[in-house]
Amino acid sequence: MAGGCVFLPGFGGGSDGGSSEEADDGIWKGCRSEPRELLGAVPSGFAFHCTTIKVPRDWAKPDGPTMDLALIRVRSTSQKDRIGSLVVNPGGPGGSGVDLAVYLTRGLPIEVLRRFDLIGFDPRGVGRSTPVKCISDADLDATFGADPDPQSQAEFDEIVAMTRRIDETCGQKYGDELSLFSTEQAARDIESIRTTVGDEKLTYLGYSYGTLLGAVYAQLFPTKIRAMVLDGAVDPTQSSSASGESQAKGFERAMDNFSAWCSSHKSACDLDDEPRAVINDLLDKARVKPVKGSGGREATPGWIFYAVVSSLYTQDYWSDLADALSSLQGGDPSGVFDLADRYAERDPSGHYTNLFDANAAVNCADDGKSPTVDQVRTAQSDWRAKYPLFGAPLAVGGLTCALWPGKRDPYPVGKAVGAPPIVVVGTKGDPATPYEQTATLAEMLGVGTVLTWEGEGHTAYPETRCISNAVNGYLISLKVPEAGLTCPAK
């Protein structure tokens, strides 16, 4: 599953000035289309400039062929006492940092926005940066719509065959270059971004997979860091199988929390039964006769499952999930499709971004210990017993890298010797990057300080004033939060 943070920003009118200026490695040009496309209008109070820089396709061959990286710079028109640039990454892997920087104009505290330029970038292979695209819209529809827990051997073999065909298509298109989309290569790109924006040292905010990307940068360039916030920690020491099982546990916990919320918020959660029972009943019925929506689209078990997954990333979607499940019981699948499509980045015409193409390319390039197909099948059964709703699907998800044809380029794991204190933020109810990983990442780096939020959903900053105060003080004044600081849910 992809990880990332979801912001629901407002917007206003405004202008980016339209000017151009020199960057160290390119020309910054005023750009209005990105914020307009994402927010419906250009937010007032900010200037938006974009550029493209070139980086080596392979950092082991720095003088060889290059690829393009897309960057955006967002600068408050009321900027004062500028500290430098804040480089941001939303996770995924496959999430667009260009998009995130635009969204954060309505997400980050104003005291941070006034002290830093926001620098968003699409990592190599993502979005506007030499994107990986090798999975058709039809194949993505088939993948998301498929039964997330194919139990008979024949059903499982069908998923294996489909996955092998999709993987081989990517291998035929990109060949040995698939390994170049690894996290270590992307982390070295960040060093190039730092020099492009002219900062002596990097200030970085990474969410979800962005914590892994930041952690790898910290190991490679520890003395080049000014401040680093890693929110929604990924444990770099885990194998892909262990990571999948950890997520299964996290989503089960989130489902328990959603169920408890439902029982105490009947006006917002009008389900006929306990949510797990409702979901299992809907999945079973969909396996026999899926409900059809407009245009004949069918609410198969996969779409129902991903509607649930999507909703557990943020508590803001819990009422949407309750409504969608209730509507599906009544024969209307539109709410399920809406939630699942948010997760899949599928538009109303059925077209996808390259989020999941890039997600596969990065995850599998990183994965030096992919499971075998037989190990996936065994885990499917074992995890179903331990994690009834999410275990088997997350085990089956291991097929992508089990069958991936590309060479591997595992990232380094170890301490960031010589780095300043790094703030690692964890959320107690996080489904996608379970809280237990927070301390592990902080300890691995050797310079990590844990900041805890007792809230729900994926990632914490800037959800509450307590979290914001702690992170703002660190980013602006380099004041490290006190050891063991825990912020309440509200």
N, C-alpha and C positions, 0 to 999 in steps of 0.2 A: 504494500500500500504506500502511496505517496504521503508524505507529511508536509505540512505547511501551515501558515496562519491565514485566517480569513478576516479581512477588514471590510466593514460596510460603511464607507465614507459618505459624507455629504459633499456638496460642491457649490460653488458660486461662480460669478463671472470673473474675468481677469484677462491679463495680457502677459506674454512672456517677453515682450520688447522686441523680439525678432532679430536681435543683434548676433554677430559672430565674433569669436575671439580665438586666439591661438591656444591650443593645449600642447603639452609636451610631446604628444604623439598623435596629432590630429587637430581638427578645427571643431570647436564647440559652436554649434549653430542653434539658434532659437528653434524650439520644437513645440508646436501646439497640438499636433494630431494625437500624440500619445495620451495626454491627460483628457483631451476631448473624447476620445474613443472609450477610455476607461470610466470616466466620471460623467460624461454627458456635456461637460463644459470645462473650460480652463479655470482652475481655482484662482480666486483673487489672492493677492498678497505673496505670490511666488513667481519667480522667473525660472523657466524650464529651458535647458540647453542639452543637446545630444551630440554625441560623437561616436566614431567607430575607431578602435585601435586594432593593430595587428599584433598577434602573438605567435610564437612558433607552434606549429601543429604538434611537435614533439619537443619538449624542453630538453631532452637528451641530445637534440640536434638543433641548437639555438639559431644556427645560420641557415637552416633548411626552410622548407615551405611553411607558409603562415596560414592562420585562419583569422577571421574577423570577430571581434567582441563589441557588442553594442552597449554603450553607457548613456545614462541620463544624469544630469546634475540639476538638483532642485535647490534653489536659493531663496530664502525669505527676503522680501523687499524691505523688511524691517530688521535685517540682520545687524547685529552689533557685537563688538568684541569677538570676532570670528576666531574660533579655535582651530578649525581645519575642516576636513571632510569626514563624514560618517558613512562608511561603506556598508550596505545592507544586503542581506540575502534571505529569501523567504523559505528556503528548504525545497523539498521534493524528494530526491533530486528531480529537477525538471521545472521548478517554479521560476518565474521571471522576476529578477531583481529590478528591472526597469519598471514593471508594473507596481511592484511593492513600493518603490520610492514615490511614485505618484500617489498611491493609496495612503501612504504615511503622512501626506500633507494634512490629512484629516484623522490621523491616528496618533502621531507623536505629540508629546507635550510641547507647548509653544516655547518654553525655555530652552529646549534642545534644538528646535527648529531655528531659533534665532542665533544660535552659536555655531552651527555646523551647516555646510553644504551637505545635502543628502546625495550620495552617489549610489545609484542602482545599476546593476549590470546583469545581463543575461549570460550565465556561465556558458562555456563552450558546449555546443550541441543543443542549446536551449533557445527557444523563441527566435530572437533576431540575430543570434550569434552562431553563424554556420550551423543551422539546426539539423539534428538527426531526424530524418523522416523516412521510415521504412515500413510502417504499419498502416494499412488502409483504413478508412473510416468503417468499411464493412467488417473488417477483421476486429476492429476495436468494439463495434457493436456486438459481434459474436462473442468476444472475450468477456465483456461486461455482462452480457445477457445470459451467459452459460451458467448452469447450476454450479454454485460455489462449492458444493460438496458432492461430487459425482461418486456414488457409493458402489455401484456394480463395477466389475472389472471392465466391462464393455464401455460403460460411460466414462470411466477414468481413461481408458485407452483413447477415446475420442478426444478428450482434452489434451492428452499427450500429443496426439497427431496434429491437432490444431496448433498447439504451442510450437512444436518442432517446425511446422511449415512457416509460421510467422518468424521464428528465430532465423531459419535458413534464408528467408527473404532479406533480413537485415544483414546477414553474413555475406550474401551474394552482392549486396549493394556497397557495403563498406569494407569488407575483408579485414585485413590486419589493422586498419585504422580504428576499428571499434575500441581497441585498448586505449586510444588517445583521449577518450572521453572520461577518463578516470578522475577521481577526486584529487589525487596528487597533482595531476596536470593542471586542474582548475585552481588549486591552491597557489601554484606558481604563477598563474595568470593574475591573481590578486596582488602579488608583488609588483607586477607590471602596472596594474591599475593605481597602486599607491604612488609609483613614480610619475605616472601620467598626471595625477591631480596635484602633484607637487608637495605632498606631505612628507615630512621627515620620518614620521612614524604613523602606523596605521591605527585608526579608530574604527572598530568593526562591531556590527550588530547582526548576529546570525540566529535564525529560527530553525528548529527541527533539524533536517539534514544540514542546514547552514551551520549548526554547531559542529558537525563533523568536519565540514569544510574549514571552519575557523580553527578547529583543533589541529588539523593537518598543517595549516599555515603556521600555527604557533610552534609546531615542532621543526618546521623547515626554516622559519625566519623569526626566532624568538626575540631577538634584539631589535626587531623592526616594529614592535607593537607599542602603541601608546596606551590603548585601552581596548578591551574585548569583552563583549557580553554575549554569552551563549545560552539561548532560551529554548527549552525543550530538548534536553540533552540526549544525544545519541551516544551509546556506549561503544567506542571504537574497538574494544577488546573482544566483543562478541562475534561469533560466527554468524553467517546469515541465518542459519537454522535457529540458533539461540535468539537472535533478534526477532525472528518471526514468532517464536513462542512467547517472548516477552510482550510483543504487541498483542497477541491473543489474550494474554492475562490482563493487559491494560484495557482492552476493549470490553472484556467481560466485566471488569470493575466499573467501567463507565456505564455499561448497560444496567448494572445493579443500581448505580446512582440515578440513572434516568428513571428506572422503575420506582425507586423510592420517591422521586420528585412527582411522578404521575400519581402515586397513591395519596400524596398530600396536596395536589393541585388538580382536583377533579374538574374544575371549571375549564382548565386549559388542556386536560388530558382525558377526553371522554371516550375511553376504550371499553369494549365489552368485557375484557378480561385483563389479567396481568400482562404487561407488554411482551415478555418473552413468549408466553403462550399464544398471544395474538400473532407475533412474528412467525413462530413455528407453524401455526395453522395456515397463515397466508402462504408461506413457502411450500407447504405440502400441497395446498390447493393449486398453486401456480405450476407445480410439477405435473399436474394432471391436466389442468385447463387454465392457462394464464388469462387474466382479464385483459381485454383489448381496449386501447385508447384511441384517440383521434388518429386517422391515417392508418389504422390497423396495427400500430405498434403494440407489442405484447409485454405485459408486466411479468416477465419470466422471473424465476428465483434470483438470478443474478442482479437484476435491476432493483428488486426489493432489498436484497442484501446490501447493495451499495448505497441505497437511500438511508439505511440504518447507519452504515459506516460514516457517511457524510455528516449526518446529524450529530454524531457523538464528538466531532471535532470542536464544537462550540456549544455551550449551553443555550446560546441565542437561537439555535435550531431545534431545541427540544420540543417546543410547542408545534413547530412545523412538522416534525416527525409524528407526533401524536395525531395531528390532523390528517396527514398523509395516510397513515395506517387505517384510521377510521374511515376515510374516503374510499380506500381500496376495499375495505370490507363491504362498502356500499356499492362497489362496482366502478368507481372512478379512480384510475391509476395516475392522474395528472400530477398529483402531489409527490408521488413516488418518483416519477420521471424527473420532476424539477429538482428534487434533492440529489438523486443519483447523477444527473447531468452537471450539477455544480461540482461534484467531486471529480467527474470524468473530464471536465472542461469540454463538454459537448454542446454545441449551439443548437437552436431550434431547427436548423436545416439538416442536422445530423453530422456536422463537420466538427472534427476535433482539433485542438492545438497539438503540439508535439510533446506535451507533458509526459505522456507514458512511453513514447518512443525514447525520449531522453532518460526517463526513469530507468528503463530496462538497460540502456547502454551504460549508464553510470554505475548502477548497482552491480551489474554483471562484470564490468571491467574491474571493479573493486574487489569482487568476491573470489578470493583465492582458494576457498574451500567449499565450492558449491556442492549441494547434496546430489546424489544419484536419483534417478527416477524411482528406483526401488525404495530408497530412503524416504523420499517424499510420500510414497504410498504408505509406508509404515507409520510415518509421523502423522499422516492424515487420520488414521485410526486412533493412535495414541492421544493426539491432541483433542480429537472429538470427545473422548472420554473425560478429559480434564477441563476443556473449555468448550462447552456444548454448542455455542452459537458461532464463535469466531475461530476456534482451533483448527478445524478441518480446512476451511477456506484459506487460512494463512499458510497452512502446510502445503496445500495445492499450489499456492502462489510461488513456491520454491521451484516449480517446473521451469519457469522462465530462464533462470540462470543455470539450472541443471542441464538444459538443452542448448544454451547459448554458444554460438560458434566462435566468438571472439577470444583473443588472447586476454590474459588477466594482468592487472597492474595494481596489486594491493597497496594500500596507503600505509605509511609508517605508523607505528603505535609506540608511544613512550612519552617521556617527560619533555616539557618545553623549557629546557635548561637556559636560563638567562632571561626568560620572559617576566614581565611585571605581573602583579596579581590579575587574574582573569575571573570574572563573575559568571558563575554557572547557575542558571535559574531553572527551577523545577516546579511543576504543578502537581499537587497530590492526586487530582482526578484526571490527569492527562492520559488519554487512551493510546495515542500514537507513539509517544516517547515516554514510557512509564516512569514515574517519579524515581524509582529505584536506580535508574541510570544516572541521575544527577550527580550523586556523590562519587560514583565510579569514574565519571569523566573528570571531575574536579581532582580526584586523587591521582588519576593517570597523568594528568598534566603537571602535577606537582606544585602548581601555583594557583589552583582553583579555590574560590570561595563560594560556598553554596548559599543561594537565596531561595527560600521556599514560599510558594503561594498555596494556601489551603483551598484553592478553587477548583473549578471544573473546566474541562476543555483542553485544547492543545495550545500551549504557550501562555505566558503571563503578562509580559510587558506590552502596553501600559494599562493593564486592566483595572488596577486600583491605585489609589493615592499612595498607599504604603509601598507597593512595588515601584511605582513611578518615582517616588522620592529617593528610594535606594539606588535605582539605576541612573536617574538623572544626576545625582550627586557624584556618582562614579564617572559617568561619561564627561561631565563638565569639569569637575574639580578633582577627579581621580581619588575621591574619598571611597575607600573600599567598604562595603556594608559589613557591619559587625558579624563576627562568626556565628553561624546558626540562626541568623535573623529569619523569622517566620512571619509572613503577612497573612491576616485573616482573609476569608473568602470575599467579604464585602468591605 
